[in-house]
Structures are given as structure tokens and as C-alpha cells.
Amino acid sequence: MKLSAQYNKTSIIISVSVLFVGAIIYFFTIKYIARSQLDNNLAEEVDGIVHYVKLNQQLPKQVDFDEDQVIFIKTDKKTLQRRFFDTVYSNPKERKVEAGRGVTSLVALNGDYYKTTIIVSREDTEYLVQIIGVITLGLVVGLLLILSLANRYFLNGLWKPFYDLLQQIKIFNISEDKNFKLAKGKIDEFIELGTAIDSMSARVRSDYQNLKHFTDNASHEMLTPLAVITSKLDIVIQHEKLPPEIYEQIEDIYIATGKLSRLNQTLLLLTKIENNLIDDREFLDMEILLAAKIKLFQELIEAKNISVVEKLLVKRVSASEYLMDILLNNLISNAIRHNKDYGELRITIDDKEMLFQNTGTPTALNKETIFERFKKGSKSEGTGLGLTLVENICKFYGWEISYDYIDELHSFKIVF
Amino acid sequence: MKLLIIEDERGLRENITTYFNEDGNICESCSDLGSAMDKLAMYEYDCILLDIGLPDGEGFAVLDYLKAKMKSESVIIISARNSLDDKIRGLNIGADDYLTKPFHLAELKARVVAVFRRKTGNSKGMLVFNEISIDLQGRTVAVNDIPIILTRKEYEMLIYFIANKGKVVSKTALAEHLWGDQMDMHSQFDFIYTHIKNLRKKILEANGADYLTSVYGIGYKFAAQ
């Protein structure tokens, strides 16, 4: 939920409930005041009647009371508590029944007692309450309307610098040298946020550049000594007078050096892929690349007497030829290296997916860790980075790679 | 052949010099851009081995200089940087080949010989080693004028050995030359053995001399006895 929506919701709930409670209190207060006003009037009228009776020694006529209804009933009671009550009032002119307010009191005339009841219409006060109610309701609606409009336009405007910044953070590319456009406006918080983000991004960028240079330099610095080792060995073996054991040792050094240099180059490549530094997409026909690769590995395939089943359908991708070469190399050489003699290798490609299935060790490999760095089989001579590289290349192009062990076949499936 | 080695790593510079300084080759070397420029201004070379990352600047400056002065030296870049951009840039401004460190000296020698051969423009494209003659354009081989049929790997091997004649070539260097560095070494060594055996047999069958000898299991040597 957006902040403004949340804010809107809260402010509307609070104002509505305050206004509602206020309106209830307001309603009862007005009603109470109006009623006491009516009661006062009635009391005055009763006093007026008493005064009139004292003065004139007779009961007043109905006509003297305008539209108020006055009823005198002779009673034996000597005392009667003055009592106000709600009742109905029948309007003689309009011939209809309205809400009314009455009072009963005792009036003494010539030793007789009369129970006097005066009923007045409550219509006017009811009407007043209604008018006030309508005005209050109008106020509430108006207030809510203004509140939500203000929230929508004023608050959104207020948050605009924030959304601008957010948009820039979303498209932030670490390798691009582009500064943040700082938020305009007078809001201290946003200006501060913008400055903080700008300095943070500058720091991240410079760290990234440093790291990039470091990897570049590290590669250079590591490969040069390796080149020295290799060339020294190349010179040493020219001697031909060394004992054979020494040659065995030298061969192992050769192999280790070669492995180290491959490891180094693979790590560099992984860093490049992870940092989006490879950008030479072109249209490639995967089935043609695959067929060429299988041919290249023919010697290895024949040496192990592996039977290859190819089903290559047309698949065109947009990718780097260099990365595709590495991808296919790794998958095919794995499928051959970990295969058994007289085993089987099935390679399938169509528009949707590419599948490598091979026979090999009769147990499934761990699906979870197989693509992890430096995870390799006990008999593997590789760097332990091959499948990591494969996975990263797939991720780079948004393809999905999975491993499965079905029908005694180790299968690697890439879904385009 | 006169060579200039521009490389700041002393050990590598010395080894390249040692390896190349035979059969009439003259090697000179320097370790920075400044002295390289001085040498280039004064002398002519057949081939220059150029490191890109030099202490006083990038080796590309040498290529720019050669281009500006219209000099005809062949250049092979030897660099630790395996980036495609560098490779393309180097080849675009006049380098003849690009070799990534670490490399085997035998590989470097083969590249230099190939570049030199192209440059000296042996018009018929024939490579002759005693009774073995190779038509480089047609990729055919004849021993004592008897054509022998070689597989692609055997042919590549023969060219490689002739470029490194008289040297012990390690199996790892051979494997990398023939297959690149993609496959693991152990399985390749068996193939090398088979290819060598076949190549040797084919030359011998055509009454060629036995030039190939195995050296203590570490490698092979191709040399006239």
C-alpha cells in the first residue's frame, strides 16, 4: 500500500470517527437545549395562566393561547407535581399530528383545583435540529472531499521528489558513470536523502571501479608469474640429461600450472558475467554450433566408444558466440568425461529447450549443490567451476538450467 | 631472423631470448616503452614480441609508431589480458597475432615462424625440411616426393614440430596447441601418443628418416639425427 493511500485511509478514518462522535454529542446537546427552551416557555405559560387566573378569577379561553392546546380538567387533588412530557400535538390548521411537548400543572380557582395541560408543537425545534444536522452532514462531506483531494494532489506533489529519487535508484547501473539528479524543493528530509544516496552511489561506484581494476590487475599479476613458470619449464626440459623422476615432477608442475591458469581465467570470466561486462550479442544457430562441437569432441567420444544420439532442430538465439562456445564445451566435455565406456550420450535441441543426457555413475548427483563453485566429483580433474560457469551463462541470458537423474541418465536441461 | 622482445618481466624475457637464440636468430630485448622506441628508431627487425602492460605505458603505442613510420615489422602481442577488446584493438592496428599468457615457448616459436613465413612471402608456399616438403596452401605433405596422407591433427603436429625443430616439446604444449585448453590433460596425452605413432609410421613408410624421439615421457623431440 502506498504511503499516501495509507495516510489517506488513516486520516479519513480518524476524521470520520471524530466527526461522527462530535455529531452525536452535538445532536444531543442541541436537542437538550431546545427542549429546555421549550420547557422554559411552557413553565412561563403556566405561570402566565396562574397569574391570569389570580387577576381575572376565571380560566383563560382557548383563543388566548394561539395554537397551543390548553386543557383544564377539574380535579380533587390538592397537589400536583409540575411535569413535562413528550406527547403528540394535533395541528388544527393543517389537520395533522405532530410531535409535541406538554406540561401538566395545578391551577387553583375559587377553591377548586384544575389540572392544566398545555401542549405545544415541537415541530419548529425538530426542524431546527434537522437543519443543523443537514448543515453538519454537508460540512462533514465537504471536509472529507477536501481532505482526500488535498491528500491526493498536495501530498503526491510533496512526495514527488521521493518518487523521482526512487525511479533513479531503480535504473541505477553500477557500471554507468551517471550522477543522481538531486531532488528539487524545500523539504529538508528529501534533500538529505538525495545527498545521502548520491554520495553512497559515488562510493559504491568507486568501489566497483577499484574492484574491476583489481581483478584486471590481479589477472595480469597472476598470469605473468605463471608464464614465467611455464617458460622456465620449457627451458629446463631442453636439457635431456636430467633423471627421469625429475621429468615426472616437471610434468606434474606443467599440469598444475595449466590448471591454475584455467582456474584464473574462469574466475575472471565469472566476474565479467556477473558484472554484465560481456556485451557482444549476435544471432547464432545453436544446432549448427552443437553439431560442430560434437565433431570437435569426436576423438574423445570414439576413445570411450560412446554412442551419440543427436536430435538437433533449428534454434536461433541472440547471445555471445564466446559464451556459447564455453557453455557447449563444458556441457559436452562433462557428458563425455563422466561417461562410462560404451556409454550413451543424447543431445537434443529444439525451439524450447536443450537437453544433454549421459550415462555414468549409477547414482544421482546432488541437485542442490551441483552448480555451486568448487563442487566437483571425486574423480573430476576439472576446476570445479565448469557448471558454475554454465549456470551463470544461462542466468545471464535468462535461461533456466536444471539437473535431473532419469532412467539412469544424468540430464542437464536448459529451457530457453 | 631478427627479433625484438619488449617485455617487462625479466624471467620471461630471458627465457624467450634463450629459446629463440639459436639457428641464426638474433634476439634483442628491452623492458619498457621508451627503450623499445629508441631501438625501433635505430634498427630494423623481422618480428617484435610485444607485451601490452609495460611500466611506462601501453604496448599499443609501439603499433601506432610502426604504422606512422610505415615500418614492416611483424608484431605478436603477448599479453596477460585475455580480453576480446584488447585482441581486436591490437589486430586492428597492425598486430599479426595475439598470444595470451601463460603460453608455451614452443607455441610462441610456432606463431613467430608462421608470421615470419607469411611475411617473407615464400611465393610457392612450400615448407621444406630435408626430404619432407609441405605445401602450406594445399595442406599436402610429400616425403621423397611421395605424397603421404595425414589427418588434420597429424598435419598440425608436423608443422608445429618443424617450427620447433631440435627442441624438446612437452606433451602439455602439444595438447594445448592441438585442442586448446578446454579438455583435461590426461585423456589428451593418449591421443597425442596415437597421433605421434601414426605420423612417425607414415613418414617412415615413405622412406623418410626417423626424426621423432620420445623424451622420458615428458615430451617429444623432432630433430635431424
Chai-1 contact restraints between the chains, C-beta under 6 A:
chainA,res_idxA,chainB,res_idxB,connection_type,confidence,min_distance_angstrom,max_distance_angstrom,comment,restraint_id
A,H220,B,G53,contact,1.0,0.0,6.0,A-B,restraint_1
A,H220,B,A80,contact,1.0,0.0,6.0,A-B,restraint_2
A,L223,B,A80,contact,1.0,0.0,6.0,A-B,restraint_3
A,L223,B,K101,contact,1.0,0.0,6.0,A-B,restraint_4
A,L223,B,P102,contact,1.0,0.0,6.0,A-B,restraint_5
A,T224,B,E9,contact,1.0,0.0,6.0,A-B,restraint_6
A,T224,B,A80,contact,1.0,0.0,6.0,A-B,restraint_7
A,L226,B,P102,contact,1.0,0.0,6.0,A-B,restraint_8
A,A227,B,L12,contact,1.0,0.0,6.0,A-B,restraint_9
A,A227,B,K101,contact,1.0,0.0,6.0,A-B,restraint_10
A,A227,B,P102,contact,1.0,0.0,6.0,A-B,restraint_11
A,V228,B,G11,contact,1.0,0.0,6.0,A-B,restraint_12
A,V228,B,L12,contact,1.0,0.0,6.0,A-B,restraint_13
A,T230,B,P102,contact,1.0,0.0,6.0,A-B,restraint_14
A,T230,B,H104,contact,1.0,0.0,6.0,A-B,restraint_15
A,S231,B,L12,contact,1.0,0.0,6.0,A-B,restraint_16
A,S231,B,N15,contact,1.0,0.0,6.0,A-B,restraint_17
A,S231,B,L105,contact,1.0,0.0,6.0,A-B,restraint_18
A,D234,B,H104,contact,1.0,0.0,6.0,A-B,restraint_19
A,D234,B,L105,contact,1.0,0.0,6.0,A-B,restraint_20
A,I235,B,N15,contact,1.0,0.0,6.0,A-B,restraint_21
A,I235,B,T18,contact,1.0,0.0,6.0,A-B,restraint_22
A,I237,B,V168,contact,1.0,0.0,6.0,A-B,restraint_23
A,I237,B,S170,contact,1.0,0.0,6.0,A-B,restraint_24
A,I237,B,I218,contact,1.0,0.0,6.0,A-B,restraint_25
A,Q238,B,V168,contact,1.0,0.0,6.0,A-B,restraint_26
A,P244,B,Y216,contact,1.0,0.0,6.0,A-B,restraint_27
A,Y247,B,Y216,contact,1.0,0.0,6.0,A-B,restraint_28
A,Y247,B,I218,contact,1.0,0.0,6.0,A-B,restraint_29
A,E251,B,I218,contact,1.0,0.0,6.0,A-B,restraint_30
A,Y254,B,S170,contact,1.0,0.0,6.0,A-B,restraint_31
A,Y254,B,T172,contact,1.0,0.0,6.0,A-B,restraint_32
A,I255,B,M185,contact,1.0,0.0,6.0,A-B,restraint_33
A,G258,B,T172,contact,1.0,0.0,6.0,A-B,restraint_34
A,S261,B,P102,contact,1.0,0.0,6.0,A-B,restraint_35
A,R262,B,D181,contact,1.0,0.0,6.0,A-B,restraint_36
A,E299,B,F191,contact,1.0,0.0,6.0,A-B,restraint_37
A,N329,B,Q182,contact,1.0,0.0,6.0,A-B,restraint_38
A,S333,B,M183,contact,1.0,0.0,6.0,A-B,restraint_39
A,E381,B,D184,contact,1.0,0.0,6.0,A-B,restraint_40
